[in-house]
Amino acid sequence: MTQEEILRIAMRQSAEDCSCAEADFRKETNVIVESKASENGSRYMKLPHICAMFSYGSNIVASCRADLIPEVTAFVNGADKHYHCFETPAVYELNRILEKADAQITWMHTCYLPDTGVIFGTELPCAYETRELHPEDFTELYMPEWGNALCSDRKELDMLGVGAYDGGKLIGLAACSADCSEMWQIGIDVLPEYRRKGIAAALTNRLARAIFEQGKVPFYASAWSNIRSMKNAFRSGFRPAWVAMTAAKFR
């Protein structure tokens, strides 16, 4: 896949998540649409959205309840720069708009796509044995220490993993879930005493390669404040592609 093909796949998925067109993410003007349910939406999202804002860098696509569209439109178009809508104090202003829906912003993430030149350019070293894992290997691993790599609420979506072992002990696990039809999301966990040894980046990089071999696009997400996760994304060969901010009910 070329980088443009990877980006188009991601935008196509975001269009499903936002009830809009793929081309809307490339516009220079903001796009505000009514959110609708979609059978092809990302599995980790609850559709339709109360309010969600996505940006691939040139504009904002806001997808929200019909009754919120006038105020959300004024909000996003009133910003000096589109990215200011994702910053404080703008988020506080958006939360005031969302009060009528008994909702508030709850999820703010940067999402990353693979740089294939880096992913396939150099295999990152790991000082420990690594093994490819499959769903049958995950059965006994749904425990808190592997809670980022595996999701106990959606076990059927966990498709593939790469583990690092010190002797027979699992010390690091990167695994992916089929959260979208064409894209698998990577999560990573390393036991505390084994961190800062390059294990996370090596496992993430190797899993990304394995996902491509399955004909899927790997992607990665981190909270904006999770510096450790952001650094791992860069080290393993991922680059920022879009940001997403979504709201949920608070009562």
PLY file of the C-alpha trace (Angstrom):
ply
format ascii 1.0
element vertex 251
property float x
property float y
property float z
element edge 250
property int vertex1
property int vertex2
end_header
0.00 0.00 0.00
1.12 3.55 -0.67
0.83 6.24 2.01
-2.00 7.83 0.04
-3.91 4.53 -0.08
-3.48 4.12 3.68
-4.73 7.66 4.28
-7.75 7.12 2.04
-8.68 3.95 3.93
-8.52 5.86 7.22
-10.60 8.74 5.85
-13.13 6.28 4.44
-13.51 4.78 7.91
-13.79 8.20 9.53
-16.51 9.05 7.01
-18.47 6.02 8.25
-17.93 7.17 11.83
-19.01 10.74 11.09
-21.86 10.19 8.57
-20.04 12.26 5.96
-18.02 11.86 2.76
-14.35 10.94 2.60
-13.68 14.16 0.67
-15.03 16.25 3.57
-11.81 15.68 5.52
-9.75 17.31 2.76
-11.75 20.54 2.59
-10.45 23.87 3.83
-13.85 24.78 5.26
-15.52 23.07 8.21
-18.26 20.49 7.67
-21.09 19.92 10.15
-23.45 16.98 9.64
-26.12 15.07 11.52
-24.71 11.90 13.05
-26.40 8.64 12.08
-26.00 4.99 12.94
-23.74 2.91 10.69
-23.20 -0.83 10.53
-19.67 -0.10 9.31
-18.74 2.31 12.10
-15.73 1.69 14.32
-16.57 -0.92 16.96
-15.24 1.22 19.81
-17.60 4.10 18.98
-21.23 4.40 19.98
-23.18 5.71 17.00
-24.95 7.96 16.38
-22.76 10.52 18.13
-24.10 13.12 20.48
-21.20 15.19 19.22
-17.88 14.24 17.64
-15.21 16.37 16.01
-12.53 14.93 13.70
-9.67 16.73 11.99
-7.04 15.49 9.56
-5.36 18.89 9.67
-7.14 21.16 7.20
-10.58 21.56 8.77
-13.05 20.12 11.29
-15.76 17.62 10.51
-18.34 17.79 13.29
-20.96 15.05 13.52
-23.71 15.62 16.06
-27.37 15.43 16.97
-29.62 17.46 14.70
-30.74 19.81 17.50
-27.10 20.68 18.27
-26.10 21.53 14.71
-26.79 25.33 14.85
-24.74 25.87 17.99
-21.96 23.48 17.00
-21.75 25.19 13.62
-21.36 28.57 15.27
-18.78 27.10 17.64
-16.47 25.56 15.03
-16.81 28.43 12.55
-16.22 31.02 15.27
-12.71 29.83 16.04
-9.73 31.77 14.69
-8.03 28.49 13.72
-9.81 25.16 13.45
-7.41 23.45 15.86
-8.29 25.94 18.60
-11.61 24.10 18.92
-9.71 21.17 20.47
-8.05 23.34 23.12
-9.13 24.93 26.36
-11.01 27.20 26.92
-12.89 26.20 23.74
-13.67 22.75 25.15
-15.39 24.42 28.11
-17.51 26.40 25.68
-18.42 23.22 23.80
-19.36 21.53 27.07
-21.82 24.34 27.75
-23.45 23.62 24.38
-23.58 19.92 25.23
-25.35 20.53 28.54
-28.71 20.48 26.73
-27.90 16.86 25.78
-26.74 16.03 29.33
-23.34 15.32 27.80
-19.74 16.44 27.92
-16.49 15.78 26.07
-15.06 12.51 27.36
-12.66 11.13 24.72
-9.77 13.12 23.20
-7.20 11.18 21.18
-4.55 11.50 18.53
-4.68 8.69 15.98
-1.64 7.47 14.08
-1.08 5.72 10.76
2.01 3.72 9.77
4.88 5.23 7.85
5.64 2.20 5.68
9.18 3.36 4.99
9.91 3.20 8.71
7.78 0.14 9.51
9.47 -1.97 6.85
12.78 -0.11 6.73
14.43 -1.51 9.85
13.27 -4.23 12.21
13.62 -2.86 15.73
15.72 -5.05 18.02
14.27 -6.83 21.06
16.52 -8.40 23.68
13.89 -11.02 24.47
12.28 -13.88 22.56
9.19 -12.83 20.60
6.30 -15.00 19.48
3.30 -14.36 17.26
0.04 -15.02 19.12
-3.48 -15.78 17.92
-6.96 -15.69 19.53
-6.57 -19.15 21.05
-3.45 -17.89 22.85
-5.31 -14.97 24.46
-7.72 -17.01 26.57
-5.76 -16.74 29.83
-4.45 -13.23 29.15
-7.53 -11.12 29.86
-6.00 -9.61 32.97
-5.35 -6.00 34.06
-1.68 -6.06 33.08
-2.68 -6.68 29.45
-5.68 -4.35 29.45
-4.36 -2.04 26.72
-3.38 -4.84 24.37
-6.55 -6.93 24.81
-10.18 -5.93 25.41
-12.21 -8.24 27.62
-15.45 -6.52 26.53
-14.83 -7.31 22.86
-12.80 -10.51 22.92
-14.16 -11.60 19.55
-12.36 -8.67 17.91
-8.88 -9.51 19.23
-7.17 -10.94 16.17
-3.41 -11.08 16.44
-0.56 -10.36 18.83
3.19 -10.40 19.35
4.50 -11.26 22.81
7.93 -10.86 24.38
9.10 -13.55 26.79
11.77 -13.71 29.46
12.16 -17.45 29.68
8.58 -18.66 29.84
7.25 -15.42 31.32
5.23 -13.02 29.15
6.71 -9.56 29.77
5.25 -7.53 26.90
2.27 -7.84 24.59
1.18 -5.93 21.52
-2.18 -7.06 20.18
-4.74 -5.73 17.72
-8.49 -5.68 17.45
-10.58 -5.65 14.28
-12.21 -2.36 15.21
-12.89 -1.50 11.56
-13.41 -3.51 8.40
-10.10 -2.44 6.84
-8.14 -1.29 9.89
-6.92 -3.07 13.02
-6.06 -1.06 16.11
-2.90 -1.83 18.09
-2.64 -1.75 21.89
0.53 -2.36 23.88
1.47 -3.34 27.44
4.87 -4.02 29.01
5.36 -5.09 32.62
6.75 -2.16 34.68
10.08 -3.77 35.49
10.79 -4.33 31.78
10.00 -0.84 30.48
12.51 1.55 28.87
14.24 -1.30 27.07
12.71 -0.82 23.62
10.31 -3.74 24.02
7.13 -1.77 23.32
8.44 -0.25 20.10
9.81 -3.57 18.85
6.54 -5.41 19.50
4.40 -2.63 18.02
6.59 -2.51 14.91
6.49 -6.29 14.44
2.73 -6.42 14.92
2.24 -3.65 12.37
4.13 -5.73 9.82
1.99 -8.78 10.64
-1.21 -6.75 10.23
-0.13 -5.61 6.77
0.48 -9.28 5.92
-3.20 -9.88 6.74
-4.19 -7.21 4.20
-5.28 -4.74 6.88
-4.03 -1.28 7.86
-2.63 -1.01 11.39
-3.47 2.11 13.38
-2.65 3.37 16.83
-4.30 5.86 19.18
-3.15 7.67 22.28
-4.59 10.19 24.68
-3.06 13.60 24.14
-1.50 13.51 27.61
0.01 10.01 27.31
3.58 10.95 26.45
4.85 7.38 26.86
2.33 6.09 24.33
3.05 8.94 21.90
6.78 8.22 22.02
6.11 4.55 21.35
4.03 5.44 18.31
6.90 7.43 16.80
9.60 4.90 17.69
7.68 2.02 16.17
7.00 3.81 12.88
3.65 5.57 13.27
2.91 9.23 12.53
-0.01 11.49 13.57
-2.86 11.38 11.05
-6.01 12.73 12.70
-7.46 13.84 16.02
-10.85 12.88 17.41
-12.93 14.29 20.24
-16.27 12.78 21.24
-18.96 13.42 23.84
-20.96 11.08 26.05
-23.78 11.34 28.57
-22.74 12.34 32.08
-26.02 11.46 33.76
0 1
1 2
2 3
3 4
4 5
5 6
6 7
7 8
8 9
9 10
10 11
11 12
12 13
13 14
14 15
15 16
16 17
17 18
18 19
19 20
20 21
21 22
22 23
23 24
24 25
25 26
26 27
27 28
28 29
29 30
30 31
31 32
32 33
33 34
34 35
35 36
36 37
37 38
38 39
39 40
40 41
41 42
42 43
43 44
44 45
45 46
46 47
47 48
48 49
49 50
50 51
51 52
52 53
53 54
54 55
55 56
56 57
57 58
58 59
59 60
60 61
61 62
62 63
63 64
64 65
65 66
66 67
67 68
68 69
69 70
70 71
71 72
72 73
73 74
74 75
75 76
76 77
77 78
78 79
79 80
80 81
81 82
82 83
83 84
84 85
85 86
86 87
87 88
88 89
89 90
90 91
91 92
92 93
93 94
94 95
95 96
96 97
97 98
98 99
99 100
100 101
101 102
102 103
103 104
104 105
105 106
106 107
107 108
108 109
109 110
110 111
111 112
112 113
113 114
114 115
115 116
116 117
117 118
118 119
119 120
120 121
121 122
122 123
123 124
124 125
125 126
126 127
127 128
128 129
129 130
130 131
131 132
132 133
133 134
134 135
135 136
136 137
137 138
138 139
139 140
140 141
141 142
142 143
143 144
144 145
145 146
146 147
147 148
148 149
149 150
150 151
151 152
152 153
153 154
154 155
155 156
156 157
157 158
158 159
159 160
160 161
161 162
162 163
163 164
164 165
165 166
166 167
167 168
168 169
169 170
170 171
171 172
172 173
173 174
174 175
175 176
176 177
177 178
178 179
179 180
180 181
181 182
182 183
183 184
184 185
185 186
186 187
187 188
188 189
189 190
190 191
191 192
192 193
193 194
194 195
195 196
196 197
197 198
198 199
199 200
200 201
201 202
202 203
203 204
204 205
205 206
206 207
207 208
208 209
209 210
210 211
211 212
212 213
213 214
214 215
215 216
216 217
217 218
218 219
219 220
220 221
221 222
222 223
223 224
224 225
225 226
226 227
227 228
228 229
229 230
230 231
231 232
232 233
233 234
234 235
235 236
236 237
237 238
238 239
239 240
240 241
241 242
242 243
243 244
244 245
245 246
246 247
247 248
248 249
249 250
